[in-house]
Amino acid sequence: QVQLQESGPGLVKPSETLSLTCTVSGGSISSYYWSWIRQPPGKGLEWIGYMYYSGSTNYNPSLKSRVTISVDTSKNQFSLKVRSVTAADTAVYYCARGSRSTSRAWGQGTLVTVSS
Amino acid sequence: DIQMTQSPSSLSASVGDRITITCQASQDISNYLNWYQQKPGKAPELLIYDASNLEAGVPSRFSGSGSGTDFTFTISSLQPEDIATYYCQQYDNLLLTFGGGTKVEIK
């Protein structure tokens, strides 16, 4: 059974870059779509974007100018970078596996706080 | 962008009750709608895909219906373990958006 685990700094300063990695175990990253979704504390879910293992990507237009999703098939990992963060980027960040439309396997989530 | 309006935002019901949550899309999305359950402190889990298909392993008391702009999610007999927030999510134009969520509590 596939498992996903997010990792990265829990605290990022305003204007800096948020970087997270999702490590996939129990399955190969060389298929499926790999997504990032976030959830501000006490609020709803926001889709950030996804990458197909081959490298094609699709991003939420509201974040597109600041976000990059990439994959490292040799490490069975995929990553998220959000540039120029503000307090509004404070959220629990989830990585997930599925199709373009549907996420069936999720990581447990990691809280990232943007604060000086 | 397609907006998803989910209602109610919260509800309280008794064990055994039938509950219904609705989700309305701002434009026709055919049947391109999923329903997720999120328990407190946990990641969401897929319950229903393509508006009415039950995900493998999900109890049959959960169901979904609808097409176009109006969708319904039903729990036929509410159980204590169903305490959670439920989200609809559309995927009509390769840009995914979630509804605002419905928090379900037990009376």
Interface residues (C-beta under 8 A of the other chain):
Chain A: I37 G44 L45 E46 W47 N58 N60 P61 Y94 A96 R100 S101 T102 S103 R104 W106 G107 Q108 G109
Chain B: D1 Y32 N34 Y36 Q38 K42 A43 P44 E45 L46 Y49 E55 Y87 Q89 Y91 L94 L95 L96 T97 F98 G99 G100 G101
